[in-house]
Amino acid sequence: MEEKNRLSPWIISKSFDLSWFITPGLISVIVVLLASYLGFPEPSPVGSSRTSGNALPPWLWLLLIPGIDVSHVYSTLFRAYFDKEVWNRKKVLLSLVPFLCFIAALILYSFGKLFFWGAMAYLAVFHFLRQQYGFLSLYARTEPKTENKIPFLLDKICLYMVTGLPVLYWHLVPGGRHFEWFMEGDFYQYPNQSLSNFIHILFWVWVIVYSLSQVYLLLKGRRISAGKLLLLLNTASVWYVGIVLLNDDFAFTLTNVINHGIPYMALVFAYSNFRKKQLSSFFYNSFRNAALAILSFSFILLAFAFSEEWLWDSFVWREHPYLFGNSSVIKAELGLGLEGILVPIFFLPQFTHYILDGFLWKGGKNNSELEGFIGLRNLGS
């Protein structure tokens, strides 16, 4: 049987991909558009950020930040540290990266609070962008390998255009945005109305050009992955609506966090289920039952995420005592004056996640466990 007849156009399956990789982002876009039309929530204070949650109801902040954003960081544990075979083969990398990240964080913070958070904000943007590129690359594997590489080059350019142009617009639009990545001032601003208008127009010109190119390829008989097109539609919608079209912290945080965190956790969960024999006996037994697997996976991530946020709020931010029940710790002002050490320590899981992702999800001969996972999932109708 020829390879093109054996390849599925989906990474996991049609239902799984649509449910967990594509739909969450599109639903978040619909929700924020509807909320904006209905006048919810109140306009965000200038400089709101995902960490402060100033523009979000407490329950929604808990759901989005500890529940999704921070939890997805800890799903890396299942991709690497909880996988015995991966740990044994990459223990030097998995040990060295956290250590180097901590040293780098200490050095960056020594230049000042804003310098540190600015550097982390740009690294985070790159990480978010590269995750979408990673999904795009996985979908590219489902297209026949016998055809030329030019169409995938167009796909890559499209991905970078629909993510990079909104971020560039963020830097250029006069008045900035009513939200920040981590904290106020972490992005460099160069207000220029002409340039921001040009970037806005260029975004739509590229969307039209790319759409026409896909119609042309279809007319030429080229098989195009539906998952790839839906991923690009989802990505363009999330980054444009969350950053350019709407100017409030609610829209940015909801679209940004949901579209990044849920697909990643779903992919790691599917990978862990495929690799369950390499997990400890506890997780192996859990993953033998679907409901128990979901519960144990979710509980571990939420436990780590809530613990981390408790630490942040108790010793650094001191903003949510009514959520974490840490009023007495905050009043004691423990750790006051030690931010230069505490911030690099508390940020270490996220910093490590950013860096490790570039190694763990990269295909090739040196990543046999990933190649086996993708290869198995792509065999079928």
N, C-alpha and C positions, 0 to 999 in steps of 0.2 A: 504494500500500500504506500502511495506516495506521501511524503511528509505533509503536503498541504491538505491532504485528506485526513490526516491524523491530528492536526492542530486545532484546538478549540480557540475561538476568538476571545476567550475569557481567561483571567488569571486563575481563578478557583473554579467558578461555575457561573452561569448567567444569573441565577437567582442570588448567589452569594455576592457577586461583584456589584450588581445593581443595588442590593440591600445595604451593603456596608462600605463600598468604595465610591459610589456615585450619588446615591439618593441623599445621604446626610447633608452634603454640601448644598445640593439644590433645594432641599427643604429649608435649610437655614436661610437661603436667599429669599425664598417665598415668605418666610416668617418675618424677616426684617423689612421687606417691602410692604407687607400687610400692616406691620406695626407702625411703620412710618406714615402710612395712609391714615391710620386710625389715631395718630398722634401719641403713640406709646413708644418708648418712655418719654419722660421730660427731657428737654435738650441737655446734652452732657456738659458738665463744666469743662472749660478749656483745659487741656492737659490731663484728662482722665486716662487711666491706664488699666491694663488687665489685672495688675496686682492690687490696685486700690479698690476696684469695683465700685467707685463712687456713683456710677450711673446705673448699676444693676441692683435689683432686689436681692437681699441676702441669700434667699433660696436658690436664685439663678446663679449668683456668684459661686456658691458652693458646688452647684452642678457643673458649671463650666470650668472653673479653675482647678479645685482639687479633684472633682469628679472626672474631668476629661483631660484638661491640659497637663496637669501634673501627673495624673495616673498613666498617661501614655508614655511619659518619660520612663517610668519604672517597668513598662512592658519589655524594655530592652533586657531586663534580667532574664526573661524567658528565652530571648533570642540568643543570649550569650552565656551568662553566668550560671544559669540553671541547667544548661545543656552540657552534660558531662563530656561529650565528644568534642564540642566546640571549645570548651574550657581547656581540655587537655592539649588541643592542637594550637590554641591561640592564647595560652595563659600569659605569655610575655606581653602581648599587645593589650590584653584585658587588664593586666596589672599596671602596665606602664602609662596607659592613657589617663586614668584617674589621677595618678601622681603628677604627671606633666600638666594636666588641666588645673590642678590645685596650685601648682607653682605659678602657672601663667596668670591665674586669677589673682593671686597675691600681688604679683608684679603690676598687673593692670589696675588693681584697686589702689595701689600706692600712688598712682598718678591722679587719684581723686575719684569721688563717687560717680560723677557724671561721665568721666572718661571710661570707667569700667562698664557702666550700663549702656553707654553708647556703643562700645565695642561689642558687647553681648547682643545688643539689638541688631546690629548689622550681621553678626554671625547667625542669629536666629532667623533673619530674613533669608539668608543664604540656605540655611537648613530647611526651612519651609519650602523654598523653591526647589531644592534638590529632591525633596521627598516626592513632589509632583513629577519631577523628571524620572525618579526611580519607578514610579507606577507606569509612566509612559514607556519606559524601556521594557518593562515586563509585558506590556501589551504589544510592543513591537516584536517580541519573540513569537507572538501568535500569528504573525503575517509570514507568508512564504519567504524563505531565506534566499531563494534563487533569483529574486528580483533585485533591481539596483537599489542603492542606498539613498538616492536623492529624496524620495518621499519621506523617509525618516528624518532627513536633514530639515525638511520643511516642518515636520512635527516638532523637532527640537526648537527651531526658530520660533514657532508659534508659541510653544510653552514659555520660552523666555520673554517673548513680547507681551503676552497677556498677564504675566506676573511682574516683569521688570518695569513696564511702562506705568502701571498704577503706583508702584513705589516711587518711581521718578517724579510722577505727578505730585505725590505727597510732599516731596522735597521742594517743589517749585511753586505750587499754588499759593498765591498771596493769602495771608491769614492762617496758613497751615491747616491742620485738621484738629477737630475737637477730641482727639484721642492720641495716645502715645503707645509705643510698643511696651516699654517697661516703665519709664518715668519721663516727666516733662523735660524736653531738651535733649533726649537721647539720639534724635535724628538731626543732622545738619540741615538748616533751612537756607534756601537761596530763592526768595520770592521773585517770580518773574511771570507776569500775566501772559505775555506772548509765548514764552516757552511752554508754560503749562497748558495753554490752549492748543499748541502744536502737538504736544504729547497726547492730549485727549483725542484729537482728530486722528493722529497716527494709530492709536489703539484700534479705532473703528475701521480705518483703512486696511490695517493688517487683517482684522477679523474677516472682512469681506474678501480680500485677496486669498486668504487661506481657504475659506469656504468654497470659492470658485475653483481653487486648485483641486480640492477633494471631489467636486462634481466632475471636473475634467478627468481625473483618474478613474472614477467610476464609469464614465462613458467610454474610457479606453479599455474597460474590462478588468481593471485592477481590483483585487480583493482588499477591502479596507476593514480593519477591525472596528466594529461598532463600539466596543469598550473603549478604544483609544479616542474616538470622536466624542463620546459621552464624557470621558475624563477631561478632555480639553474644554468642552462646553462648561462643565462643572467648574473647572479651575478659573476660566475667564469670568464666569458669572460671580464667583465668590470674591475674587480680587478686585473686580470692577465695582460691584455693588458695595462691598464692605469698605473700600478705600476711597473710591472716586465719587460714585453716585450719591451715597449717603454719608453724612458727616457727623457721626455720633459714635460714642464708645460702645453702645449696645449693639449696633449693626456690625461694627468692626470685630468686636470680641466674639459675638455669636457665630458669624460666618467663619472667621479665622480659626477659632478653637475647634469647632465641630468638624470642619472640613479637613483639618490636619490630624486631630487626635483620634476620632472614631475609625477612619480607614486604617490608620497605622495599628491600632490595637486589634482590629479585626484581622489584619494580615498576620500579626504576631500570633494571635490565637490559632489561626489556621496552620501556621508553621509549627507551633507547639504541638498541636494535635497530630500533625504528620510525624513529628519527631518525639512523640511521647515516650518511646522506649529509651531515649537518651536522658529523660528527666529522672529526678529522684523517685523512689518508690511511692512516696505520697502523691506527687503530681501524676505519676504514671497511672496509679489507681484512680485518681480523680478524672483523668482524661479518658478513661474507658467508659465513662457515663457522661452524656452530653450535658445534662442539667448540672451535674456535680462539677464538671469541667468549667462551665461558665461561672458558677458560684465561687469556686476556689480561685480561678483566674482573677475575677473581679474583686474578691475580698483582699487578696494579696496587694493588688494595685492600689485599692482605696486605702488600705491600712498604711502603706508607705506614703501615699499622697497626703492623707490627712495629718500624719505625723510630721511631715516636712512643713506643711502650711502652719501647723501649730508652732513649730520652732520659729518660722519666719515672723509670725504675728507676735509671739512672746518676746522675742529678743531684737527684732529689727523694725518691722512696720508698726506694730502696736495699734492696729486699726479695727480689729474685729473681736474684742473680748466677749461680746454677746453671742458669737458663733462658736468660739473655742473654749469658753469657760476658763480663760486664763487671766482674769482681772488681777488676781493676787500676784501673779508672776510679773505682769506689766507694771503694777504699782511698785514692786520691789526694784524695778529698773535694773534687773540683772543683765549683765552684758553691755551696759551702757559704756560707750567709748571703745568698744571692742569690735566695731563693725568691720574694720579692716581684716579681721580674722574670721568673724562669723559669716559674713557675706560670701567669701570664697568657699567656706565649708558648706553652707546651705545650698549654694548654687552648683556645687560639684556634680550632683546627679544629672542636672540639666546640661551642664557643660560637657560632661562625659557622653551623654546621649547624642549631643550634636556631633561630636567627633567620631564616636564609634560607628554611627550610622553609615558614614562614608566607607567604612571597611566591611561591615557585616552584610550589607545588602548588595555589594558589588559582585557581579557574576564572574565566571571564569574558572580555570582549572584549579585555582587555589581556594575555591569556595564550593567544594563538592557537595556539602549538605544543602546549600541553596540551589545548586544546579539540579540535584535530585528532586527537591521539592517542586521546582518549576517544571521540570521535565515530566514528572508524574501527573501534575495537575493539567498539563496541556495535552495529554493523551486522551482522546475521547472524541465524541461527536461534536 
